[in-house]
Amino acid sequence: MATFISVPLKKSSEVDLAKPLLKFVTATYPPGEEQAEYARAVDELNKLRKSALGRPLDKHESSLEILLRYYDQLCAIEPKFPFPELCLTFTWKDAFDKGSLFGGSVKLALASVGYEKTCVLFNVGALASQIASEQNLDNDEGLKTAAKFYQLASGAFAHIKDTVLSALNREPTMDISPETVGTLSQIMLSQAQEVFVLKATADKMKDAIVAKLANQAADYYGDAFKQCQYKENLPKYFYFQEVLPVLAAKHCMMQATAELHQSALANQKKKFGEEIARLQHATELVKTAASRYDEYVNVKDLSDKISRALTAAKKDNDFIYHDRVPEVKDLEHIGKASLVKATAVQIPLSQKFTDVFEKMVPMAVQQSVSAANSRKADTVNRLIGSMREATNLCNGVLASLNLPAALEDLSGDAVPQSILEKSRAVIQQGGLQSIEQLIRDLPELLQRNREILDESLKILDDEETTDNELRAKFNQRWNRTPSGDLYKSLRAEGNNFCSILDKAVQADQVVKGRYNEHCGMIALLCKPENEISAAIPSANPAKTLQGSEVVNVLRAQLAQLDEVKREREVLEGEVKAVTFDLTTKFLTALAQDGAINEEAMTTSELDTRYGSHTQRVQQNLRRQEELLSQIQVSHQEFSALKQSNSEANSREEVLKKLAAAHDSYIEISSNIKEGTKFYNDLTEILLKFQNKCSDIVFARKTERDELLKELQQSIAREPSAPSFNVPSYQSNTPAPAPGGPTPAPRTMFNPQQPQAKPQPPARPPPPSIPPQAASTSAPVSSPMGPAGTNPPPVAPTGPSQAQGPPYPNYQGYPGFPGYQMPMAYNPYAYGQFNMPNMPYMPYQAQGQAGYPGAPPTQQPYPYPQQPPQQQPYYPQQ
């Protein structure tokens, strides 16, 4: 009795998961054990996909287990990889569309892991239905397994119905559309309920229970039949054309089963008339199923069972009970009891699933960690920047006061020791040549980064231009995501890089300006001591200030200021050394709340880690400010005690410039080295950006080629013309002329509806044929009649099949007026090459007299017939 419906699997094109995923792993994680572990996991994932989708699957639970593991793995890695940026394109064929001669089957290619999950889950439901249909329903284990997998299939299709539109963000193929999978889910649920009916019958449960179960199954099959019948897109599938009669038959059979068991219940209650009425109704239902759907289901066993019960009931009622048989409409409705439910899709579906990327954190956590690191870097840079700014301010103030050189230059003629130390420091760091070389390298580094960025944006522009041209050409058929929308984030990133490079150029100009301002004094610092001494003006000695209290106070204050600066250097090292990782906290928050409040969590952690350092930096800066104020007051007293003359002022001015040149050299050298490192680091970042642009453009090109191929196939499947029209002069069948057969028709395909044409004028008579040519050309099998015996042109008298204009009677080939057409030429004698031995077939154009010829030996056909072995040239309409 049982005929169960299974669903065919979708087929996928091969996809290399390894290359893009490995590229992300190597770009995100530093070389080491972690990267190697993730690389092995990527290889396992690629092998798992090939096992699940790259080969035919057996109708066995082990094959289903592979599909479930792959689906679980997709769900596990979806939040861990940036799939929109990787642009992995998955191509799947429609499960029900078998394709056409020219177009092939319908398929869809999308760069969406949600699409891949949907199609894999469809195959889970399809394979579960096939496994259930293969079960032996004669034993209890087979019944339990079938019910389990039918409910699993129903749940898989129901899940697709609820999620497919949000997962794809576009119109899906018909096999995974909400209407189709909703119908499939209902069919699977119906079959699961039927399995429980079979089990209840086999277990000999009470008739009341079996009747309710069967009535519920009939109700489910009725709903499934209605969904199949009234969905406008489903019946066009051959699959559903085959399914519809099965559903209708199952509805009748389950209802008949319910009536059979309800009649037994009526017998137990001594309601013999009701028993007969239900059995009669069951008989009608079975007869309907047998007469209409006999090729799909076998109802013999059920029919015999009902027939025996009805015969016995009628016999007993006729001879014993004489109970009135009510109408079917007056019978009580049979109750319903459902024992099935679509299995909800809960991750993991496989009990044996193990995430090979278990240690990899989700993208939400990765993004939160990246944002936290950015906030940490801002905090560190702010603290270190404030301390370095204070150091530069301190050096500037001391240089403007010529300290400590003024205290060391009390003799008035020797080079101060601090100036000599500054000179040695400049020479040790490479002097003027090192800075000049670094400055010459900056434009090359900048140009290299500009070229990489421009090339990256250019490939995006070129692809977007191509996409816009194809969109304008195909209009609504070009239904993929516009490149302009897809590239918004990349273009924002590229504009950010452009802004960074513009600011870097401005910073380079500032550094070069400072270098040009101090390069003279920096060059003087790179010279030997005697040349430096000669370049510094001499002044009168100020030895009277050697033991002055003002000098001692000023030296003590400078010593305290040096201590403050050394404390800042230690503090800077401590700030750089602080490390912490918020990954665990972010994972916990994501697991508990489903979201991460990164800003609040990071701010709290930064306050804890850097709170004490911030206080110490502020105290250090306040201490320096107080010391600088005291040094300025002491320097005023010191300057008042010094002998004031022009030579002393000139000498002090040169010493100030030398001290400022040293400080500028240190700062300029540091800035240029930072700029060089910045450009080199930016080159690596821009190369990654370029690779990202290249990858997405390559993926878009692949997607574009697939879509173009689909459009070509779609165009090939479309009819060449919506209708077929016959010209007016071919609307009637001409009477066959007695001189020979009518010309053969030629099929014409008109793309547009032509206007009715008037009857063409009669063609001129054929040229006269010399008797010699006729005698040599015509076969001797029949004598030639006189030319005057040909009848006049006959007007069409009846409808005719579609044909083109008749062949004209050529006097000769164009350009060769002297060459006559062979009289035995027959354009439709395909494949026959012994033309001289063929009988002459006179040719007559429609509406004009034919060539002279003998009357045919038999009545000619209205049109000459093709040889029976020859297939027609053109497709038949």
C-alpha positions, 0 to 999 in steps of 0.5 A, a space after each residue: 500500500 505504501 508509496 512514499 515520496 523522496 526529494 532529489 538532492 541539489 548539486 553544487 559546483 566545486 569550490 576551493 575553500 582553502 585558498 581564501 581562508 588560508 590567506 585570511 589566516 596568514 594575514 590575521 595570525 602571526 607565524 607560529 603554532 596557532 597559524 599552523 593549527 588553523 591552516 590544518 583546520 582549513 584543509 580539514 574543512 575543504 576535505 569535509 566539503 568534498 566528502 559532503 558535496 563532491 561525490 554521490 551520497 549513499 542513502 545511509 545514515 553515515 552519508 547524512 552524518 557527513 552532511 550534518 557535520 558540514 552544516 554544523 561546521 559552516 554554522 561554527 565558522 560563519 562568525 569567525 571568518 569575514 566571508 563578505 570580504 573573502 568573496 567565496 562564490 557558491 554555485 548550486 543547481 536547482 534540484 527539480 529543474 532538469 534543464 533543456 536541450 540548449 539551456 542546461 539546468 537552472 543554477 544560482 551563484 552567490 558569494 554568501 555562506 548563508 546560501 551555502 548553509 541553506 543549500 546544504 540544509 536542503 540536502 539534509 532534508 532531501 537525503 533524510 527523506 530518501 533514507 526514510 523511504 528506503 526503510 523496511 516498514 514491516 518491522 518496528 525498527 524500520 517504522 521508527 527510523 522512517 518516522 524520525 527521518 521524515 520529521 527531520 526532513 520536515 524540520 529542515 525544509 521548514 527552517 529553510 522556509 523561515 530563513 532563506 530570504 534573510 540569508 540570501 537577500 535576493 530571490 532564490 531558485 524555485 527549489 529553495 523558495 519559501 513556497 516550495 520548501 513549505 510544501 515539501 515540509 508538509 509532505 514530509 510531515 504527512 508521511 511521518 504521520 502515515 508511518 505512525 498509522 502503520 505502526 499503530 495498526 501493526 501494534 494492534 492499538 485501539 480502533 479509536 486511536 488508529 482512526 484519529 491518527 489516520 484522519 490526521 494523516 488524511 488532513 495533512 495530505 489534503 493540505 499538502 495537495 492544496 499547497 502543491 495544486 494552488 502554488 502557481 510556480 510548483 506544478 510546472 516542475 515535472 517532480 510535482 506533476 508526479 507528486 500530485 496524484 500520489 498526494 491525492 491517492 494518499 488522502 483518499 487512502 488515509 481517509 478510508 483507513 480512518 473510516 474503516 477503523 471508525 466503523 469497527 468502533 461503531 460495531 463495538 457500540 452496536 451502531 450497525 447502520 453507522 458501520 455500514 455507512 462508513 464502510 460504504 464511504 471507505 469503499 467509494 474512497 478506495 475506488 476513487 484512488 484505484 480508478 484515478 491513481 492506480 499507477 501510483 499506489 496499490 490499494 488492493 489490500 486495503 480494498 479487500 479488507 474494506 470489502 470483506 468488512 462491508 459484506 459481513 456488516 451488510 449480511 449481519 444487518 440484513 438478517 439480524 439488526 435491520 439498523 437504518 444506514 444514515 447518510 455520510 453527511 450525517 455521520 459524526 466527524 472522526 477526531 484527529 490525533 497528531 504524533 508528529 512534529 517537524 524536528 527543530 534545527 538546533 546547532 549542532 545537528 550532529 552528535 559527533 560534531 567537533 569544531 576544528 576552529 574551536 580556538 579561533 574567536 568569532 569575528 565579533 570578538 576579533 573586531 572588539 579586540 581590534 577596537 580595544 587595541 586601538 583604544 589602548 594604543 591611543 591611551 599609550 600614545 597620549 601618555 607618551 606624547 604628553 611626556 615627549 612634548 614636555 621634554 621638547 618644551 624643556 629643551 626649548 626653554 633651556 636652549 633659549 636661556 643658553 643653559 647649561 652652556 652659560 654656566 660652563 662658559 664662564 671663561 669666555 673663550 673655550 667651547 662649553 662641555 655641553 656643546 662638545 657632548 652635543 657635537 659628539 652625539 650628532 656625529 655618532 648618529 651619522 651627522 648631516 649625511 644620514 638625515 639627507 639620505 633619509 630625506 631623499 628616500 621619503 619621496 620614493 616611499 611615498 610614490 610607491 604607496 601612491 601607486 599601490 593605492 591608485 592601482 587598487 582603486 583603479 581595479 575597483 573602478 574598472 569592475 564597477 564600470 563593467 557592472 554598470 554597463 551590463 546592468 544598463 544592457 540587461 536591466 532587471 535581468 542583471 539581478 546581482 548586488 551593484 558593485 557600487 554598493 558592494 565596494 562602499 566599505 573598500 572605497 571608504 578604506 581607500 579614501 582613508 588611506 588617501 587622507 593618511 598619505 596627504 597628512 604624511 606629505 604635510 608632515 614631511 614638509 614640516 620636517 624638511 622646513 625645520 631641517 633647512 632652518 637648522 642645517 647650518 648649525 648642524 653642519 657646524 656641530 659635525 666639525 672638529 672642536 677647533 673649528 667649532 671654537 673658531 666659529 664661536 665668538 670670544 668674550 671677556 672672562 667672567 671668573 668672578 661668577 665662579 663661586 657665586 650663589 646664583 650659579 650654584 642655585 641654577 646648577 642645582 635646579 638644572 640637576 633637578 630638571 635632569 632628574 625629572 627628565 630621567 624619571 619620564 624616560 623610566 615612566 615611558 618604558 613602564 607605559 609601553 610594557 603594560 600588556 593585557 588581553 580582553 579576548 576571554 572577557 569578550 567571549 564571556 560577554 558574547 556567550 552570556 548576552 549575545 553582544 559585546 559592549 566593547 567601549 565600556 569594557 575597554 574603558 574600564 580595563 584601561 582605567 585599571 591598567 593605566 590609572 596610576 601611570 596617568 597620575 605619575 605623568 601628571 605629577 611629573 609634568 607639574 614638577 617640571 613646570 615648577 622647576 622651569 619657572 624657578 630656573 627662569 627667575 634664577 637665570 634673570 639674576 645670573 644674567 644681571 651679574 654677568 658683564 653685558 657687552 656685544 661680544 658676550 651677547 654674540 657668543 651667547 647667541 651662537 651657543 644658543 643656536 648650537 644647542 637648538 641645532 642639536 635638539 632639532 637634529 635629534 627630533 628631525 632624525 627621530 621624525 624622519 625615521 618614524 616617517 620611513 617606518 610609517 611608509 614601510 608599514 603602510 606599504 604592507 597594509 596597502 598591499 593587503 588592501 590591494 589583495 583584498 580588492 583583487 580578490 573581490 574583483 576576481 570573485 565578482 568577475 567569476 560571478 559575472 561570468 556565471 550570470 552571463 552564462 545563465 542569461 545566455 542559457 535563459 535566452 536560448 530557452 526562450 522561443 524565437 517568436 511569441 506567435 506564428 503567423 501565415 502570410 495572407 497569400 499562403 492562407 489557402 491551399 492551392 489546387 494542384 496543377 495538372 502539370 506537376 506537383 505543387 511546390 514544397 512549403 518553407 517554414 518562416 518564423 516571423 518575430 512580429 505580427 505582419 499586416 495582411 498582404 494583398 494577393 500578389 499578381 500573377 507571375 510571368 509565364 515561364 520561358 519557352 524551352 527549345 524542343 532540343 533541350 526538352 528532349 535531351 533533359 526529359 526522361 523517356 519514361 513519359 511523353 511531354 504534353 504541349 505547353 498550351 495544356 497547362 491550366 491558368 493560375 488557380 487562386 487559393 481555395 482553402 487554408 494551408 499549412 505555414 509556408 514561405 514564398 514559392 521558389 521562383 523560376 530562374 532563367 539562370 543563376 544571377 550573373 550567369 545569364 546563359 546557364 540554364 537550370 537542369 530540368 531534372 533538378 529537385 531541391 528536395 531530393 535529399 541524399 540522392 545523387 543519381 540525379 540523371 536516372 531520376 524521373 523528371 518532376 515538373 516544377 510549378 510555382 504557386 499562382 502560375 502555370 507549370 512547365 510542360 510535362 506528362 500528367 502524373 500516374 497517380 493523384 499527387 500529394 498537396 505537397 511533396 513529401 520528405 523521404 521517410 528516412 530523412 529527418 526534417 531540417 527545421 524543428 517542428 512547431 
